[in-house]
Amino acid sequence: MAGFVVFYFLMLVSPGWAEVNEIDSNFDGKIDQWQHVSANGEVEKIEHDANADGKVDQIDFYGAGKKVVRVEFDRNGDGKMDHFQIYSDTGALTRVEKSSQFNDVIDWKELYGSNEKLAKVEIDQNQNGKTDTWQFYNDEEKLIRVERDADDNGKVDQWSVFLSGEILEHSAFDTTGDGKPDQWQYFDAAKKLVRVEYDTNQDGRADRWEHFNASGKLARVELDRNFDGKVDMTQKK
């Protein structure tokens, strides 16, 4: 009886056998892929040496149902992973994170919708750990809007709107820090500035308009001096 108990205990604590399969995927005589297989025969991760330098530069992680849940890349070959792709339980790409400067700081995040199309990009331009730029995309993955926190105070103070073809239509700015735009810059299809509008009394409406000619020079200024929404003075330059 005692022997049976000891045997049963050993069966419980003994680890299952796992293995690593080494593969020469391109038949050049060098191992460039390592498949890590669990005790029950399921692939848990695959390591790749895509550029044949002897170092792993891609790792695929697998979850239930043999679906990829995460992929890591070393894009600059320094031995450190700097690009990460995360997938849903159904295998759909949901998120990408990367270090754009290859300095271990994640400063770029891409968020994907249910259709696996890019919906938003979050950027930490000054690499202080906080997002300061947001890029928004439509169902065709075309850029439609950009928001920025230029002074790094946690509040959006710049807004840019793009037309089809990712052409900048106008940008708005909050110059007073109240969270509302008080200056608007409008551009033509050639990205030339054509008009600037100002809200000088902070009532949410423009009361000064600056118009620029084709060469980019200020041509005319319009004013609404009594703030009734109508131009009552024009200055030609």
Helices and strands as residue ranges (DSSP letters): H 2-13, E 19-23, E 33-37, E 43-48, E 58-62, G 64-66, E 68-73, E 83-87, E 93-98, E 108-112, E 118-123, E 133-137, E 143-148, E 158-163, E 167-173, E 183-187, E 193-198, E 208-212, E 218-223, E 233-236
